[in-house]
Amino acid sequence: MSHPDPLTQERRERLAGYALDTPFQALSRHWVRASMQRRYVYNFDWLGRPIIQYPQDMVALQALVWRLRPDLIIETGIAHGGSLVLSASLLALLDLSDAIEAGDMLDPRASRRKVLGVDIDIRAHNRAAIEAHPMASRIAMIEGSSLAPEVVQQVRAFAQGYRRVLLCLDSMHTHEHVLGELNAYAPLVTPGSYCVVFDTFIEDLPPRFFPDRPWDRGNNPKTAVRQWLAGQTDFEIDAEMEQRLQLTAAPQGFLRRMG
């Protein structure tokens, strides 16, 4: 029987301690609230494109991509394209790693691994910047509501033939919209992979924290996740991921498909 190395065992014990450390958890929630008030997540780029994410969540995605080695990442919500570029660059690193291990030549513009982004409104200047980016050959985009039947059909058709699918939901954050996305797209997640639901932290903020948005406490991605999971038998929350990150826009939003 193999045993975890000392570093891994120490990490597990530390994360188990975090789960019981209510003052530390409260401090993390307070920091998330204070940082959102100051629009902290708008401060970052990934390879030149604005990305509206916490750095911790970017690192978490890197860890998932390296461990899962997906050949398709589906994202709802494009904005400025930073998240698409992040995912595409991580897939490019997988291609490079595979080529090094196999001793093969690598054509950087040819890859079976793809990122598919869906957004109801892809602004012309954002589309142009994404299509001009060095990672563009790995990126495909669909414009339209992620819940429109014709868009759902296009996404499902695109996903045919891919072996490992990772899903990230980060578009409209109302309960009904996220619930609809989960019903439409979570079945595409392959066993062992993840559906990451962003902005579940809205449920942990004071009411009317975003006064100009349709989502609020009681009507947000976390409430949708809770309702959806109640009817599922093959998805579970990866609680260790939240303990590891502490600062995340997706508490209880890292959903692992079992099997």
N, C-alpha and C positions, 0 to 999 in steps of 0.2 A: 504494500500500500504506500502510495506517495504521500509526502507530507508537505505542507506549504513552507516556503522559505521563511526565515525569520522576519524579513521586511514585510512580507504579505501577512503573516500572522499578527505582527505588531499593528499593522494598518487595520485589520479586522477588529482587533480589540479596541483600538482607538475609536473607530466608527461606532462600535457598539456602545461605547461610553458617550459619544455625542447624542445617541438616541435617548439617553437618560438625562442629559445635561440641559435642563429647561432654561437656565439663565443664558447659556450660549445660544440656544435656539431663539430665545426672545431677542437677544442682541442682533442676531442675523435678520430676523423679521423687521426690527427697527431700522437696520441699515438699508434693507430693501425699500422700505417706505420712504426714508429720507432720500435715497438715491433716485427714486422715481419722481419725487417732488422736484428734484434738480435736473431731471432729464439726462441722467448719467449714461443711460444705455445708448444715447445718440452720439457719444463721443468717439466712436471707433470705426475703423475701416478694416476690410480684409482684402489684401492685395489690390488696394486702390479703390474699392467700392464701399460705400457706407453700409454698415451692418448694425442693425438695431437689436443687439443682444448683450447680455452680460458676458464678460470674458470667461467666467466659470462655465457657462453653458457652451461656449465655443470649445473649450477644452473637453467638456463632456462629450460633445459630438465627435471630436477627434478620437476619444477613447472607444466610443461605440463603433466608429467606422473601422478602426484598426482591428478591433476584436471580431466584428461581424463580417468584415470584408464584403460589403454589399456590392452588387453590380447595378442596382438602381436605387436612387434616393428620390422620393416624391415629396415635394414641398408645396403646401398651400400658403399663399402670401409671398409676394416677390419684393415689393417696395423698391428700393434702390438696387437690389440684386446682390448685396453683399453676402447673404446667406447662400445663394446659389453658387457664388464664386467660392465660398468656403467649402461647400460640399464637393464641388468639382475639383478643387485643389487637393482635397483629401483623397478623392478617387484617383487623381493623377499620381499621388504618392503610392497608392496601392499598385498601380500599373508599374511604376518604377521599381518598387520592391519585388514584384513578381518577375520582372525582367532580369534584375540582378540575381535573384535566386536561381532562375532557370538558365542564366547565361545567354539570354536572347537579346537581339537588337530591339530597340523600342522606337516606334513611330509616335512622337508625342501628340500628333493630331488624330491618331486613330485609336479608338478605345471602345470596347464593348460596354464599358461602364458609363452610365449616364445619370444626369440629374434632370428631373422634370419639374418645372415650376408652374403653378397655376395661380392666376390673379384676375380679379374682375376688371382691373384697369391697369394695364402696363403702359406707363407713360412713355411717350415717344423717345424722350431723351434718355430714360433709363434703359429702354430696349436697345437703343443705339449703343450705349456704353457697354451693356452686357454682351451684345453681339460682336463688339470690337475687342473684347477682352481676350487675352491669350487662352483662357479656360473655355472659350465659347464652344469649341468643338464637342465638349462634354455636356453642354446645356441645351435643353429643349424647353420651350415655353408654350403654354396654352392660355389664351385670354378669354375670360368668361367666368361666371359665377361657379365656384367649386361645387355647388349643389345643383346646378343646371343638369338635367338628364343627359344632354348631348355632351357636356364636359365630362361628367362621370364616365360616360361610355368611351370617350377618347382616352381618358387616363387608363381605364381598364384594358383597352386595346393596346396602348403603349406598353403596359406592364407585362403583356404576354411574352413568355419565353425567358424572362429574367429569373434567376435562381435565388437571389437573396435581396429582398426588398425592405428598405428602411423608410419610415414615413414620419414627416414633421408637419404638424398642423399649426399654422401661425397666420391666419387671415382674420376674418371677422370673429370677435371674441364673445359673442352672445351665446347663451346656453343652447338655443335651438340650432344655431348655425353649426356650432362645434359638434353637437349631437348628430346632426345630419352628416357632417364630414366623417365622424367615427363610423357611422353605419355604412357610408358609401365606400370608404377607403381602407379602413382597418382590415377587412378581409384580404387585402392585397399583401399585408405584412406576412412574411414567411416565418414559419416556426423558428423560435430562437432569436428572432429579430425584434425590433422595437417600433412602437408608435410613440413619438414624443409630442405631447400637447403643451404648447407654450402659453404663457400668461395665465396659468392657473392661480398665480399669486393674487389676482384681483379679489378672490374670495377672502383673502387675509387682510385686506386693506379696509379702512373706514368707508362707510357708505358715501356715495357721491364723490369719491376720490377723483374720478374722471368725469366732471360734470357735463362735458360736451360730447360724451360717448354713450352709445346705447347699452353698454354692458355696465354691470355694477355688482356689488355683493348680492348673492342670491341669483345672479343671472350672468354666468361667466363660464370659462372653460372647465374650472374645477367642478362646478355643479353638474356640468354635462358629463364629465368623466365619471363622477360618482353614480349618476343615473345609468350610464351606459355599462359600467362594470357590473352593476347589479344583475344584468341579464347575460353576462358572459361567463364562460367556464374555461377559456383558454388564454385569457390575458390577466396579468397581475401587475400591481405597482412594484417597481424596483425601489424599495425604500432606502436601500443602501446608497443609491445614487444621490438622493436628496441629502442624506447624512454626510456624504463625501463633499458635496458642493457647499452646503449651507446657504450660500448666496446664489439663488437661482430664480428665474422667472417661471419655472415649471415644477413647483412642489407638487408631489403626487401625480406628476404628468409624464414620468418615464414609465411607459407601459410595455412590459415584456410579453411577447407571445410565447407561451409554453410549448414544449414539444421539441 
